[in-house]
């Protein structure tokens, strides 16, 4: 649970988050019941480890999977740690056991970022990266709920920001055209993969910078611009008398001279 939920002013910030981030965050938090590489068994009955025969529906309930903090700093490909029991053959006693993914450290090259990445990956994630011909395709094509890694989402966000950069399209048009189907606007790419805490901090920073920019403008200039817009809007409507036309024209001339330092044009 986000610590910002305990602060009322931070809870109101959540409502002002961009809609594309809200949809992506809810989709990412949805439990991934079926992985893309999971092969469903077609047999009607399955033989268990204790040589007993069970119907296929008996194994439809997935075990509880634990994702430790280390899984967020590497790519496990949707795998996690499962706890259970195993049976000793000689004594037929059950003892607790923990199963985890097989991890190894590999070096990957990202042609979009144009640099090498040393990442700890599971054997399943490594097979998926090789099958998709590169870590760029793996991160761009794999659902966020299956990646389930802050490191993976950080690299994916950096890749999407790079693809949305106009300078990158000019310098490397071939690579930009190769991954054109994954290109999204830059303002959306900056929000991809952020946690709720990171998104709240980013939104609060944006609003703070906006308030500082507005506060740097003198109030009299803001009110003058608003009045000029109102006078320009009233200009298209018929005035009841000639006196009001003269007054409106005089006000526009006065405020234009005050705002821009030059004589306003008479209408």
Helices and strands as residue ranges (DSSP letters): G 3-6, H 8-15, H 19-29, E 45-47, E 53-55, G 56-59, E 65-66, G 69-73, E 81-87, E 94-99, E 103-110, E 115-122, H 123-131, H 135-141, H 144-147, H 150-163, H 166-171, H 173-178, G 180-182, H 186-189, H 196-215, H 219-235, H 242-260
